[in-house]
Amino acid sequence: MLFFLPSVVYGTGSVILGNPPADTTVETNCISMIVADNANGSVLKQKSEDTSFDLAGGMVRLMAVLTALDYLKPDDSISIDSATPSLPEGARLIRFRRDTVVAVTDVMAAMLVYCANDAALVLEEAVLKASGTGNFVALMNQKAAELGMVNTIYMDPTGLIANGQITTARDQLILARAVFSSEAIDSILRQAEYQTVSADSGLPETMIQYSTIMQTDDPAYDERVTAVVRGSLVTGTSILVRVQSGESDIIVIMMHTSRNTGEIYAAVKELADAYIGAIHIDVLPYIQERSAALNQGSGLVVLPWTIEEEQPMIISAYEGFAFDASQVRIEPDEATLSDAGAGVMTLAAAVYYGDIPLGTVILAARSTTQQTHDPKASPEPTVTESAPIPMYESVVAQAPSGFEAYGWLILALAAGLLAVAVIVIGKKIRERIH
């Protein structure tokens, strides 16, 4: 049995080993930023990560899509029964055709690849029908709360600028990790050219990725970028990017002061170059080895302490870090030794790399008082089938029957009569012989 405390599903993970790269020029030009390891959520670099900024564009539509998948499946169909409501001038439109049927996955691609604002309205209507509710934005805010995005408020699912629609870089990291864990969303985000699956829908047969950093024929193209969403604001540009190379998988989130996409993509590349070399180290095997050598509670448990549910304990390290396995150590806390029930004792132990705390594990061992059941042994007697009472055990006294009280006397008399009869018969036989 193994637990790592605290448990992190989406959000920031553990410490980073090694020395971080030197600061880039991006830190100066960003209002807020986070660079994180997507494998475990560990933050590689951050600046004002809890500072609020206006939320718009693809970051909004990401939450709209994630929320929709709680009520719809990607291969579900949506009937376009009426004209899409009009949007303000400047909105990006893909223009759905009335009286057609489109797949949910095509609507998702229209929102995330083509970056169409009107696609969000089509998805909104489908979710309201499926959920039986009347407020899609409320569902988005509910989803954000469930994920732990405590500083984010949604006001409009299209991604258009809306008063009071705000977020933080930390909250967007939580959203990013949730989104990238969804195969349906991740598979769409990866496509620079999405092929529409709905026939006769009126949608383009191919949807081209709106962000040029994923377009192979554009000077801004970076083959390491596998997902990108951004939003243009009066104060600058917000962007969320996933960068992958080999086993490295990092998330870059920025609220940048520039509105020039070329400068934004250059900033993404600079951060990717600095942090893509982060490595992963699974320290679980070393914890197992150290746990087996513990002797705490030796009078109460059957050693060794073991890890029954094996799961990786992945630690991130900056590029160039030289891992030394001998530095992994655990310090058990005997005060936490307790009976977990079912014949199992547990023990908490802090895990360190040198003097750097990595987390806490809960180890388990079998209690010495545990009764081991032998499947071949006779079953225990039931209430209706009592075991025989041993002769030496006292029993409740019962009144003896007549034979039990005088049987010995009757037997003695019978034996005496039999002896007399034998003597008489013997005499008669001798008289006849003579």
N, C-alpha and C positions, 0 to 999 in steps of 0.2 A: 504494500500500500504506500503510495507516494503522493504528497501534495506539495505544491509550491505556493507560498503565501507572500504577497497577496496574489490572487488569481486574476489575470488580466485577459479578457477576451478581445476587446478592441481598445486600443489606446497605447500609452507608453509602457515600455517594458523595463528591463533591468538595466544595470550599469553597463558602461562600455569600457572594455579593457584597452590599455594602450594609450598612446598620445594622439590627440586629434590633429587634423591638418591645420595649416595656418589659415587665418581668416581670408575670405575672398572679398572681392569688391561688392558682392551682392549684399552682404550684411549692412553696408552703408546705405544702399539704395532701397532697402526693404523696410516697410513699416512693421511687418510681422513675417515670421517664417519658421518652418520646421522641416528638417530632413530626418527621416526615420527609416529604420530597417523594417521592411514589411514582414519579415519572417517572425519577429517577436515583438514588434512595436517599440523597440529601443530607440530613443531619440539620439541621433548622431550630432545634430546641431539645432539650435533654436535661438530665436530672438523675439521677445515680446509676444510669445505664443498665446497669451491670454488677453491680448489687446483686441477689442472688437473692431470689425470693419464691415462695410456694407457688403451684402451678399447678392450676387447676380450671376446670370449666365449658366454655364454647365454645372457648376457646383449645386445650384438649385435643382436642376433637372435630374441630377444624380439621385437626390433624395426622393424626387417624384417617382422615378423608376423603381427604386428600392422599396418604397411604400406600396406601389402598385402590385409588386410581386407577392405581397401578402394576401391579395385577393384575386389575382389573375395568373394564368400560366402563359409562358411565352408563345405556345402554339394555339392559344385561344384566339377566337375571331372577334373583331369589333365591327359592327355595322355602322356605316356613316349614313345616318338617316336624315341629317339636316346639315345646313351649311355651318362651317366653323365660325364661331363668333369673331367679329372683327377685332384686330389688335392695333395698337398705336403705330403711326408711321415710323419706319425704321426697324420694325420687327422682322425677323427672318422667317419666311414662310415656305412650306413645302406644298401647300395647297391640296388638301384632301378633296376627292371628288364625291359628291353626294350620291347616295344609293349604290355604294360599293362596299366591299367587305375587305378588311385588312387584318393581318395577323398582328398580335400584340408585339411580337419580336420586331416587326417592321416599324411599328410606332416607336418602340424603344430606340431603334437605330436612327430614326428620323430626329429624335431628341438628342442623342449622344454623338452620332457621327456627322449627320447633316446639320445639326444644331438648330433645328426648326422650333420656333416658339409655339406655333400653332399645334404642333404634335402633342404638346403637353395638355392642351385643352381636350383633345380627342381621348387621351389616356385618362384624364380626370373624369370625363363623363362615363367611361367604361367602369372605372373603379367605383363611382357613386352608385351605379346600377348593381354591381356585384356585391357591394358592401351594405347596401340599403341605408347609407348615411347621406347627409346633405352637405358635407363640408370636407373637401379633399385636403385643403391646407391644414385643417385640424388633425387629420390623419397623419400628415407629414410631421407636424409638431409632436404628435404622440409618439411617432417612430423615433424622432430625435431624442425624446426624453427616455425612451426605452434603451437606447444605445448609450446614454450618458452624456449627450451633447447639451450640457447645461447652459451654455451661453449662446445658443442659436435660436433664432425666431424666423419662421417662414411666413410670408404674406402672399406670395403669388407663385404658382407652380411653373410658369412659363420661362422664368429666368430673367424677365424684364425687371428693371430697377423698380423697387417698391419701398416706400417709406417704412422704416422700422424693421426691415429685413436685414438681420445682422448675424455674424458668426465670429469665430476665432480660428486661428491656425490649429490649435489643439483639437477643437471640435471637428474640424475638417479631416484631421488625421483619423479620428474615430470613424467618421463616415467612409473615408477611403478604404480602411481595412475591412469594413463591413461589405463594401461594394466589391472589392477584389476577391472576397471569399465567395461571392455569388458567381457561379459558372455562367449563368445566363447573361449577366451584365458584363462580366470580364471578357467573354468571347466576342461581344459586340464592340467593346472599347478597343480591342486589339486590331480591328479591321480598318485599314486605310481606305479600302473600297468594299462597301457592303453590298451584297447582291440581294435584292428584294425577293421575298418568297411568295408574296401575294400576287395572284394572277388578275389581270384586268382591274387593278386597283387605282390606276391613274398615277401611281407613284413612280419616280424614276427607277429604271431597272437596276441602276447602280448608284449608290449614294457615296459621294466622295467625302473623305474626312476634311472637315472645315479647317482644322488646325494644320498649317503647312509643315510643322515640325515632324509630322508623320507622313508627309507626301514625298515619295522617293525622288521626284524630279525637282524638288525645291531646294534652294541653297541652305535653308534652315533645317533640312532633314537630319534627324539623328536616329540611327537604327536601334539604339538602345531604348528609345521611348516606346512603350507599349500601351499607354493610355494617357489622354490629356483632356482636361476640361478647363475652360477659363471664362472670365467675365470682365467686360469693360465697364469701368466706373469713372466718374468725374475725377476722383482722386488718384486713379491709376488702374492697375490690372491685377485681378486675382487669378491664380492659376494652381491647378493640382495636376501633378505629373507622376507617372510610374516609370521608373527606369530600371531595366534589367540587363544583366550581362553575366553569362556563366551562371554561377550559383548566387550571385549578388542580386538583390531585389530591394530597391529603395523607393521611398515616396518623398517627393519634393512639393511643398506647399508654400506659396508666397503671396503676400499682398505687397506688390511692387509699386513704386511711385511713378513709373513710366507707363505710357499708354501705347508705346511703340512695340508692336509684336516682335520685331527683330531683336530689340533690346531684351525683351522678356525671354525669348528663346535662348539668347546668348547667356543670360543669367542662369537659366536651367542647365545649360551645358556646363557652365563653370562649376556649379554645385555638384553635378553628376560626376565630373572629372575628379572632384575632390573627395567624394564619399563612396563612389561605386566599388572601391576596393575593400570595403568592410567585409570581414570574414565571420564565419559562425563556428562556434566550438560547443560540442555537446559534452558537458561535464558529467552526465549521468553515470557512465561507466566508472568514473573515479569515485563518485558518491557511493556506488554499490560496493566498491572495494573497501572504502573506509568504513562503511556501515558494518560490513562483515567482521571487522576487527574490533568492534566495540564490545565491552564487557559490562556495561551498565545494566543493572537489574538482573544480574546472573542468577540470583537466588529466586527470582520471580518468573523468569522466562526461560524458554529453551533457546539458547543461542544457536546460530547468529541472528542478529537483526537483519531483516531482508526487505527488499522492495518488491512487492507483489504485482503492482500495476506499473509496468515499465512505460515511461513516456520521456521524451527528450527534455533535457534542461538546456536550452540553447542560449549561449551567451554571445553577444556581439563584441567584436574587437576591431579597432581601426587597422587599416592596411599597414603591414610591416610589423605587427605585433608577433613576438615569439612566445608561443605558449609553452609553459613548463608544468607538466602534470603533477610534479611533486608539490606545487604550490596550492593544490586543491586540498582543503581540509574541512572537517566537520567538527562542530562543538556541540555535543548533546547537552540538553538541559534536564538534569535528573528530576527537577521539580515538576516536570511535565509528564513524568512516567505515570500512566493511568490505565485502568481497565476499560477497554473498549467494548467488552461483552463478547459473547460467543467464543470465549477462551482465548482472546487476543489482547495483548498489551501494546500500547503505543508510546512513542517517545519522540519529542520534537528535537531537531538538531539544526543549528545554524550552519550554513555553507559559506565558505570563504575562499577567495583566491588570494593567498598571502594574507594581508590585513583588510582586503576589500570584501565587504559582505555581498553575497550573490543572491541570498534568499534563505528560506527555511523549508526543511523537509520534515515529514512525519513518517517515521519508520514503524514497523510492526514486527512482533514476534509472538510465538505461541506461549501461552501462560503455562507454568508448571502444574497448575491445579486443573488444567483441562482434562476431562475424562475422555479417553479415546475409545470409541465404539468399535467393537469387533463385529463385522457383518456376519461372521460364521457362528457367533455365539447365539445361544437360545434366546428368544425374545423375552423381555421382561413380562412377568405375569400381569394380566389385566385385572380389572375389578371383578369381572365375571369368571375369571380363570385363575384362581389363587394358587400359588406354589405350595407344595406339601410342607407341613410344619415339621421341622426336625424333632427327633425324639427327646433331645436334651432341652428343648425350649419349653418354658412353662406355658400351659394352656388354661383356658377358663375351665374350672371344675364343673363336672356334670354329675348328676345322680346316677349311680351304677344300676344296671339292669339286674334281674334276679340271678341269671347265670353268671354275670361278672362278679356278683357278691359271693355265691355259694358253689360255684362250679368245681372248685378244688375238692370240696367235701364229697360231692356226688361222684367224681372220678375216683376218689379213694375207696368209697364203698363198692363201686363196680369192680374195681381191681380185686378187692377182698373176696367178693362172691365168686369171681372167676377162678381164683386160686382154690377155694373150697371145692368147686365143681370139678376141677382137674384132679384133686386128691381122691374124691369119691369115685370118679370114673376109673381111676388107676387101680383102686382096690377091687372093683368088680371084675376087671380084666384078669387080675392075678388069681381070683377065686375060680374062675372058669378054667384057667390053665391047669390048676391043680386038681 
